Amino acid sequence: MDTDTALSLRMHSLLLGDVVRDSVLGITEWFGAMQAQDLNSVLWSLGARLPGRTREEIVAETERRDVIRTWPMRGTVHLIPSADAHWMLELTGVRMLAGAAKRREMLGLSESDADKAADILGAALTGGGRLTRSACVAAINEGGVAVSGQLGYHLLWYASQRGVTAIAPNEGAEQTFVLLDEWADTRNSPSHEEALGILAHRYFRGHGPTTAKDFAGWTSLPMKDVRAGIAAAGLEKVDVDGVEMWADPAVLDAGPVRGWWALPGFDEYMLGYKDRSMMATPEMLTSIVPGGNGVFQSTLVRDGRVMAVWKRTLGKKAVSVLVSPLVEFTAADWASAEEALQPFGTFVGLPITVKKLA
């Protein structure tokens, strides 16, 4: 197939076509994991796929305890089904723990103190406890592990990486942490081989057609495990302009997906791939990720390709959106872009005012 066809199928896989999932859990299970280091981004990632829902409604859904945020892959926060948290941490998160010794050495932290801090947090949260980030750091200090500088973040990461804690919905502007075993009262326990197959199936179902290298980049799994996961996932191999890719066979039957979407910066549309050349040129990527600093700008996408980046400013009475085109816009493009941004206004409960940066 050609690149245009593959991009159309990708938009279907990314739940930006006519595949409907009517809940936060349904969307999260579809992808397997959603990039979530930026809370506002992941909430809009969900909102863009749950048209008509407000931010408050989606936040309320995350309180049902069937999804959780933690660090399952690449040392980066993702939103995942709570029932899958333990096996995902064991399958992919363990690779991050293996490299933690060097970081502890840089921080002057012993492994015994890191384990002690995790145990302190576990005890503080047992029985339905829920503590803000600052309260967690205070509990660790009071428990006898001195926290200063970057130690706080590392210890919170370490406790979650070990499967002791996880990130719950915010209290105001601050993260909260809970005991993972209490939040995830249902726990799936696939074998290693089954887990590889599940993760591969969900990844390619939610991102395909794409390559084995993209799956490896998304999970940080070694290629041996990547190949085993693909073999177990019931995928179909496709040729996209000479490049070997994989997809869920059901996706290959989808019709064309056309249209405009306003997406957040940290969305699976961009973050789900190591190779982003199908969606944006190298020149565009310098605007999407200014300075290559890992901070992705929100994008306006037409027919699978990036057309512009956008920034929003929330006011009391309206949302002001500044659109910066990365290609030449026609009058029809501007009209389509403004229409594509309207669902974000519904999401935040405010009218949208679009400003054009020519």
N, C-alpha and C positions, 0 to 999 in steps of 0.2 A: 504494500500500500504506500501511498505518498504521504508526505508530512502533513498536509492539510487534513487528510482523512484521520491520521493518527491523533492530531490535535483535537479534532472533533470528538473522537472516542475518549480522549483524556478528559475532556470537559464533562462527558457523561460519567466517567469513573469518579471524578472529583465532586460529584453530586451537584453540578451546576447545569445539568440538563433536566431530563424529565424523571429521573429516579427520585422517588420520594421517601424520605425517612422523617417521621413525624415527632421525633424526640431527640433530646441531647444524647441519651444513651444509644439510640439507633444510629445516629451519625458517627459517634465515637467508635462503636463496634464496627461500622462499615470500614473506617480507615484503619482501625487497630490502634492508632495513636495519632494525636493531633498536636502540632507544635504549639506550646503554651507558655513559653517563658515570659511573654507579654500578655497579661490578663485581658486587657482591652481588645487585643488582636484576636485571641481565641474566642472571646465572646461574640465578636462580629463575624468570625469564621463560622460559628454556629448560626448566628442570626442571618447571614447571607444564604444559608441552606434551610432556614426555617422561616420563610417569608411571612411577614405579618406579626411575628413575635417581637416583644420589646426586650430590652436589655434586662429589665427587672424580672420578667417572666423566665428568661433563660437562666439568670442567676438563681432564681427560686428552684428551678429544675435541678441545678447542680447540688442543691441541698438534700436531694433524695438519697444520696450516698451511693448511687450506682455508677458514678464516675468520680475520678480523683486525679489530682495532679501530683506527679512525682518525676524522678529522673531515670526513666527506664533505658534510654539510649543516648549515646554521644555526650553524656554529661549535661544534657539539656532537658528542661522541663517540658513534659508532654501531658496532655489530657488523655487518660486511658480508662477503659472499663475497670471498676474497682475489683471485680472478680478475677481479672487477669493480671493484677498488679504483681502478685508474688512470682508467678512463673516468668513474667517479662523481666523482672529484676534479676531473676536467676539466670535467664537465657542471655540477655544483652547487657544488663546493668553490671553484672559481675566483672565485665571487661574494664569498666571504669574503676571499680574497686581495686583491681590488680595494679592500676597505675597510681593509686592514691599515696603510696609510700613516699614517692618523690615529692609530692605536694606537701605532705606532712613534714618532711625534712626541711623544706623551704620555710615552713611556718613555725618550725621549732616545736612540733607537736608529736608526742609519742602515740603509738597505736593503742597502748593501754588507756591513755587519757581520752582518745577518740571513742573507744569502746565504753569507757566509763560515762562519757557525756551522753552517748546513745542510751545507756541504761538509765541515766538520770531522767532523760526525756520520757522514756518508756514508763517509768514509775509516775512521773508527774501527770501524764495523760491517761493513765489507766482509770477505768470507771467512767468513760464518756467525757474525759477532759478535752478541752479545746483551748489552746493558748496562742496568742499572737506571737509574731516573730521575736519582738522585744522581750515578751514574757518568757519565751523559751530560752533566750540567752541569759536572762536573769536567773532562771531555774538552774541552768548549767553552772553559772557562777556560784550560786548558793550551795550547789551540790559538791563543790570542791574542785572544779576544773576552771581555771582562770581563762576568761575570754576577752580578747582584745583584738583590734585591727580586723584582719580578714578571717580570723579564727571562727567567728560566729557563723558566717556563711558556710565555711567548710564543715563545721560540726553538724549543722542542720542538714546539709547535703549528705553527709556520711550516715547519719541516723536514718534518713529516708532511703539511701542506697542499700543499707542493710535490711530494709524492709520493716523497720521499727515504726517509723512515722511516715506521714504523707501530708501534702498541702491541701487544706480544705478551703472553701470559699472565704474571701476576705471579710475582715471585720473593719468596716470603713475602708481606709486606704491601705490597711496593713494585712499581710498574709497571716493565716492561722494554720496551725498544725494539729493533727489528730493522730491517734494510734491507728496504724494501718489495719491491724487485725480486727479492731472494733468497727472501723468504717466499712471495711470489706467483709461483711459477715458471710457472704458466699465466696467460696474460693475455688476456682478451676485449677486442676492439677494435671495437665497433659504431660506425657513423657517428653524427653528431649526431642525426639524425632517428630512427634505430633506437634510440639510447640513450634518447631521450625516450619512445618507445613502450614500451620494456622497463621503465623506471622507473614509468610510469603503470600498466602492467598489473600489476606486482608490488604497487604501493601499493593499488590498488583491489581486487585479489585478496585482499590481506591485511587490508583495512580496510573494504571496501564493504558495503552501500551508503553512500556519503558524497559530499561535494560537491567541486567543482573548487577552491573556496576552501580546503578542508581539505588537498587535495593541494598547493596553492600554499604553504600554511603549513608543511607537512611538509618541503618541498624548498627553499623560498625562491626558487623559479623565478618569473620574470615570467609574467603571464597568457598572453602570446603562446605561450610554450613549454608552459605547462600545457595550453592548448587543443590544441596540436599533438600533445602526448603522448597525450591522451585520444583524439584522432582516430585515432592510429596503434595504439592498444592493443586494439581489438576489443571495447570495452566496450558495455554496454547502459544506456540512460538510463531511470531510474525516477522516479516521483513519490512522495515520502514526505510525506503530509499537506500537499501543496502546495509542497514544496521539491524542486527538481531535484537528483537524485543520480545517481551512476554506480556500476556494479557489474560484476564478471566474470559473464558469462552463466551459467557453471557454478554459481556460488554461488546464483543465483536459483532453482535446482532443488532446493536443500537443504531438508530437513524442519526442523521447529521444534527449536530448541536451548534446553533448559531446565535449570536447576540452579544450584548454588552454586560459586564459585571463590574461592580466596584468591590474590590477585595482588600482586606487588611494586608499590611506588610508581612507579618509572620503567619502566612497561610500555607497550607499544603500545596497550593498551586505553584509556589516558588520553592518553599523549603523542603518539599517532598522529593526533590531531584538534585543530583549532583551535577548533571549536565542540563543547563537551562536554555540551551541554544535554540530549541524549538519554539520557545515562548518569547525570547528577547535576544536582540543582537548584543555583541560585546559592548558597543557604545551605549545602548540602553541600560545595560547592567551597571555601568558606572554611575548612572543617575538613580537607579533603583537601590543600589547599595553604595552611597557616596563614600569615597575613600576606602572602599572594601573593608569597612569596619564591622560588618556583620549586622548592622541595623538596616533592615529592609523598609523601604517606603511603601505605602499603600499604592495599589495599582488599579488602573482602569484597563479592562481587558475586552478586546473584541475578537470573536471567533477564535479564542484560544491564545491570541497574541497580545502582548502589552502595547497599549496605545499611549498611556500617560501615567504619571504619578499624581497623587493627591494628598493634601494635608487638610485636616479639619480642626477648627477651633470652636469649642462648645461655648455658646453664650447662654444667657438666661432665657432668651426668647427665640433664638435661632442657632443653627449650625452654619458657620461660614466655612466653605470648602474652596481651597485654592487648587486649581487643576493646572498641571504643567505638562503639556503635550510632549511626547517624544517622537512623534511623526507629525506631518502636516495635517491639521484638522480642517475639514470642510464645515460648512454651516450645519449640514446633516449630522456630522460627527459630534459637534457641540450639543445639538439637541439630544442625540442618543446618550451622550455622556451625562447630561443633566438628568435624564430619565433614569439612567442606571444608578445614580446617586440617591434617588428618592427613597428607596427602601432603608437606607441608613438613617434617614430622618425619622421614619416610622420606628426604627429600632431604638433610637434615643429619645423619641417623643417630642421632636422639635422640627420645625420647617427648615428646609435646606436653602441656603443662598450660595450660588456658585460664582466664584470669581475666576476669570480666565487669565492665565499667565501666557501671553502670546510668545 
